[in-house]
Amino acid sequence: MTTIVLADDHVVVRQGLRALVESDPRCVIVGEAADGLEAIELVKRKKPQVLIVDLMMPRLNGLDTTRKVLRLKLNTRVIILSMCGDEAYVLEAMKAGAAAYVAKESCGNELLQAICEVVAGRHYLSPRLSESFRGSYTAKGTLLEKAQTDSPSFSDTLTARERQVLQLVVEGATSRDIGIRLKIGSRAEESHRTSLLRKMGLHSRQDLIHAVLQRGVIPVVEPASTRGKDSKSGTVRRTTTRTAATQSVVKHNIQ
């Protein structure tokens, strides 16, 4: 029996994923988490074989959750579920140690296949990604090999606190908001932000946001087709789409 923990900040998505995953008698959900920090605590307690985690979650995103889970050395394999198929995000996920990357628009069978592949010690990449992209992953000289042999990325040089500050900066939080949410003073917040700019060789908050989104370091916004803007502030807000599999499962349960 394959033991699995689900991590997604939307209850209806978790319910749909649970129904889908447990439709396979070989799988059992041993816990659910609404954010990355909860997911890490569940993994510590339950020691599942697989963690299915959303790329974008509050408190701790899917990439950082993956990094922390891998550091626990519990042999838990991580499957990242995401709406974003950009190579930068996928490569960053592989560098973080994810065993699979599944597009949210995938059919349910793809997630079940991903579970089988990672439990068997292999890697899986959603076929939804472009043929040329998949070719670079499955052929010799794969994306996985690139992730393992590339020089450390910018994200690898960040401290845990710098990651938290960076995520909040890119989400549009003010310096005051960051200080309140992280319980740090204004000088500490400014010091972390200055360190981030120095490490990236940048000079302004706007440059930092642009560079981070371009490199896929922090998963904050969904693909352009699903983005929305606040009509008053003009700032990007997150929009959420269920997986195709979850939509069908939820619809079935309602009926």
C-alpha positions as MATLAB code, in Angstrom:
seq = 'MTTIVLADDHVVVRQGLRALVESDPRCVIVGEAADGLEAIELVKRKKPQVLIVDLMMPRLNGLDTTRKVLRLKLNTRVIILSMCGDEAYVLEAMKAGAAAYVAKESCGNELLQAICEVVAGRHYLSPRLSESFRGSYTAKGTLLEKAQTDSPSFSDTLTARERQVLQLVVEGATSRDIGIRLKIGSRAEESHRTSLLRKMGLHSRQDLIHAVLQRGVIPVVEPASTRGKDSKSGTVRRTTTRTAATQSVVKHNIQ';
ca = [
       0.000    0.000    0.000;
       1.378    3.411   -1.012;
       0.960    6.015    1.731;
       0.387    9.599    0.569;
       0.069   13.077    2.083;
      -1.826   15.770    0.135;
      -0.950   19.465    0.429;
      -3.143   22.126   -1.185;
      -4.671   25.273    0.300;
      -8.127   24.589   -1.171;
     -10.354   22.070    0.610;
     -12.378   21.212   -2.507;
      -9.176   20.413   -4.412;
      -7.933   18.147   -1.623;
     -11.293   16.366   -1.528;
     -11.175   15.777   -5.263;
      -7.574   14.588   -5.172;
      -8.346   12.220   -2.288;
     -11.240   10.679   -4.206;
      -9.066   10.297   -7.293;
      -6.020    8.854   -5.558;
      -7.987    6.439   -3.377;
      -9.852    5.156   -6.436;
      -6.641    3.147   -6.852;
      -6.782    0.404   -4.181;
      -2.993    0.471   -3.923;
      -3.034    4.047   -2.529;
      -4.145    5.476    0.795;
      -4.175    9.115    1.961;
      -2.706    9.316    5.463;
      -2.978   13.083    5.901;
      -3.924   16.441    4.359;
      -2.287   19.850    4.753;
      -3.469   23.345    3.836;
       0.008   24.882    3.551;
       3.668   23.988    3.315;
       4.431   24.139    7.028;
       1.543   21.805    7.834;
       2.764   19.460    5.101;
       6.243   19.251    6.637;
       4.835   18.444   10.086;
       2.588   15.754    8.590;
       5.504   14.201    6.724;
       7.510   14.094    9.955;
       4.683   12.314   11.769;
       3.299   10.042    9.060;
       6.484    9.341    7.056;
       4.528    8.807    3.796;
       6.052    7.318    0.694;
       4.693   10.205   -1.410;
       3.890   13.885   -0.838;
       1.669   15.556   -3.451;
       2.129   19.296   -3.055;
       0.735   22.337   -4.844;
       3.400   24.651   -6.235;
       1.655   27.742   -4.853;
       0.639   27.674   -1.213;
       0.541   30.124    1.689;
       3.219   30.279    4.413;
       5.603   28.028    2.459;
       5.463   27.383   -1.285;
       5.821   24.005   -2.952;
       9.489   24.450   -3.871;
      10.613   25.303   -0.346;
       8.364   22.588    1.067;
      10.093   20.091   -1.221;
      13.543   21.248   -0.112;
      12.649   20.909    3.570;
      11.031   17.497    3.122;
      14.090   16.167    1.309;
      16.317   17.382    4.149;
      14.343   15.150    6.534;
      15.839   12.130    4.723;
      12.678   10.053    5.172;
      12.692    8.743    1.586;
       9.434   10.572    0.873;
       9.094   11.211   -2.857;
       7.590   14.566   -3.836;
       5.150   15.194   -6.685;
       4.570   18.869   -7.486;
       1.167   19.775   -8.898;
       1.039   23.061  -10.792;
      -0.736   25.183  -13.380;
       2.601   26.552  -14.577;
       4.527   24.592  -17.206;
       7.368   27.069  -17.759;
      10.758   25.375  -17.978;
      12.181   27.691  -15.308;
       9.675   26.418  -12.736;
      10.095   22.775  -13.696;
      13.886   23.022  -13.579;
      13.715   24.741  -10.180;
      11.423   21.947   -8.946;
      13.881   19.292  -10.115;
      16.733   21.160   -8.436;
      14.685   21.271   -5.251;
      14.455   17.472   -5.395;
      10.952   16.848   -6.748;
      10.506   13.405   -8.313;
       7.600   14.450  -10.533;
       5.938   17.556  -11.945;
       2.300   17.187  -12.975;
       0.232   19.845  -14.750;
      -3.070   20.670  -13.058;
      -4.849   20.408  -16.398;
      -3.823   16.756  -16.658;
      -6.337   13.921  -16.566;
      -6.547   11.862  -13.412;
      -4.648    8.919  -14.851;
      -1.518   11.067  -15.178;
      -1.364   11.713  -11.452;
      -1.870    8.022  -10.724;
       0.880    7.200  -13.219;
       3.174    9.753  -11.572;
       2.596    8.080   -8.204;
       3.510    4.669   -9.638;
       6.642    6.064  -11.290;
       8.022    7.841   -8.223;
       7.304    4.884   -5.917;
       9.317    2.750   -8.334;
      12.219    5.172   -7.982;
      11.776    6.900  -11.313;
      10.875   10.473  -12.301;
       7.813   11.738  -14.122;
       7.051   14.856  -16.137;
       3.530   15.670  -17.340;
       2.999   15.029  -21.073;
       1.130   18.352  -21.189;
       4.490   20.075  -21.449;
       5.784   20.664  -24.957;
       7.280   17.795  -26.939;
      10.653   19.496  -27.187;
      10.673   20.133  -23.443;
       9.796   16.513  -22.680;
      12.447   15.402  -25.132;
      15.107   17.270  -23.220;
      13.896   15.537  -20.065;
      13.654   11.974  -21.312;
      16.625   11.828  -23.670;
      20.281   11.551  -22.707;
      21.358   14.837  -21.231;
      17.977   15.176  -19.503;
      16.436   18.051  -17.642;
      16.947   16.027  -14.463;
      20.648   15.719  -15.218;
      20.770   19.436  -15.922;
      19.187   20.123  -12.558;
      21.724   17.879  -10.829;
      24.815   19.176  -12.620;
      24.056   22.892  -12.989;
      25.947   25.245  -10.746;
      23.932   26.279   -7.671;
      21.039   28.550   -8.570;
      20.331   31.884   -6.926;
      17.719   30.236   -4.703;
      20.364   27.886   -3.289;
      22.256   30.861   -1.833;
      19.317   32.200    0.174;
      18.758   31.771    3.887;
      15.372   30.563    5.122;
      14.484   34.097    6.253;
      15.551   35.603    2.918;
      13.227   33.164    1.148;
      10.340   34.300    3.316;
      11.100   37.972    2.693;
      11.510   37.369   -1.033;
       8.160   35.589   -1.325;
       6.370   38.421    0.461;
       8.125   41.088   -1.626;
       7.064   39.398   -4.859;
       3.516   38.988   -3.537;
       3.390   42.766   -3.138;
       3.666   43.065    0.648;
       4.936   46.404    1.973;
       7.945   46.620    4.286;
       5.557   47.167    7.188;
       3.477   44.119    6.205;
       6.611   41.969    5.968;
       7.749   43.080    9.408;
       4.367   42.265   10.943;
       3.956   38.885    9.252;
       7.500   37.725   10.025;
       7.642   39.446   13.427;
      10.848   41.305   12.589;
      11.819   44.961   12.920;
      12.134   47.429   10.053;
      15.930   47.308   10.171;
      15.959   43.527    9.923;
      13.528   43.607    6.996;
      15.636   46.212    5.210;
      18.786   44.184    5.851;
      17.262   41.045    4.307;
      15.968   43.000    1.314;
      19.368   44.630    0.787;
      21.026   41.217    0.941;
      18.630   39.890   -1.703;
      19.410   42.782   -4.039;
      23.149   42.324   -3.512;
      23.047   38.583   -4.206;
      21.153   39.178   -7.451;
      23.170   42.219   -8.474;
      20.049   44.391   -8.619;
      19.189   47.869   -7.388;
      15.445   48.165   -6.841;
      12.396   46.292   -5.569;
      10.894   46.340   -9.085;
      14.041   44.789  -10.569;
      13.935   42.104   -7.880;
      10.330   41.160   -8.601;
      10.908   41.024  -12.365;
      14.055   38.892  -12.039;
      12.525   36.434   -9.589;
       9.431   35.812  -11.712;
      11.525   35.489  -14.864;
      13.823   32.891  -13.294;
      11.039   30.889  -11.637;
      12.716   31.139   -8.229;
       9.510   31.865   -6.306;
       6.140   30.476   -7.486;
       3.833   33.435   -6.996;
       1.750   34.095  -10.096;
      -0.076   31.635  -12.313;
       0.343   31.618  -16.108;
      -0.773   34.752  -17.952;
      -4.000   33.143  -19.147;
      -5.188   32.762  -15.554;
      -3.896   35.987  -14.045;
      -6.140   38.766  -12.852;
      -5.511   42.338  -11.800;
      -7.039   44.379   -9.078;
      -8.855   47.148  -10.904;
      -7.866   49.779   -8.357;
      -4.293   48.930   -7.499;
      -3.291   47.259  -10.767;
      -1.420   44.609   -8.807;
      -1.417   41.001   -9.864;
      -3.698   38.784   -7.822;
      -3.676   35.011   -7.750;
      -6.408   33.099   -9.545;
      -7.059   29.448   -8.940;
      -8.121   26.673  -11.277;
      -8.931   23.120  -10.291;
      -7.293   20.208  -11.995;
      -9.317   18.553  -14.722;
      -9.319   15.406  -12.607;
     -10.538   17.268   -9.531;
     -13.294   19.021  -11.468;
     -14.708   15.718  -12.649;
     -14.426   14.082   -9.227;
     -16.044   17.040   -7.418;
     -18.860   17.176   -9.989;
     -19.455   13.462   -9.530;
     -19.548   13.803   -5.728;
     -22.039   16.710   -5.902;
     -24.332   14.736   -8.172;
];
